[in-house]
Amino acid sequence: MKVKSILIIIVVLILIIGGIFMYRNKNSEGNALGENTVNNLEENENSGREIPRSTADRTVEKVSLTVDESTVSRTGVTIVIKDLNEAEYGWGEPYRLQVKQEEKWEDAAPLHDIAFTDIGYVLNEDKETKQVIDWKEDYGELQNGTYRIVKPLYDNGYLEVYSNEFVIK
């Protein structure tokens, strides 16, 4: 008889605790664990910037990739990425180098397979960021010629953004 009473008490306690959790989850704005998710927030608490809810209006035409001419050398450049989209693209380290050959752009041949560190660049309040690119290990020292940087993007498909051309003399 005691065992049966203890089992009934345990079952009742489990039902009460389960009901409390279900009630809390039903009445919270968070996910199934009762935690708030970024998608439910109107504003990013750390930066005060609104978190865009949709990327529907995002377009590569609102992006510019500019080589800082004062930094051009045979082994690298600094690029300025400006993204005027409300829902900004994610920007990382990957890039390709292209060289102009007889008025046609061709990928420069790397010295080996290139691996990039998986980091993200955060845009400042002017919606831009700078990336220092040092290609000496990957492409060597560039010969005289006209070049540009290609940055990949992914937005419901693969996209590319091209920098202005720069000249190595």
Secondary structure, DSSP 8 states (H G I E B T S, - for coil): -HHHHHHHHHHHHHHHHHHHHHHHHHHSSS-TTS---GGG-SB-TTT--B--S--TT--GGGEEEEE-GGG-BTTEEEEEEEE--SS---B-S--EEEEEETTEEEE---SS--------B---TTSEEEEEEE-HHHH-S--SEEEEEEEEEESSSEEEEE---EEE-
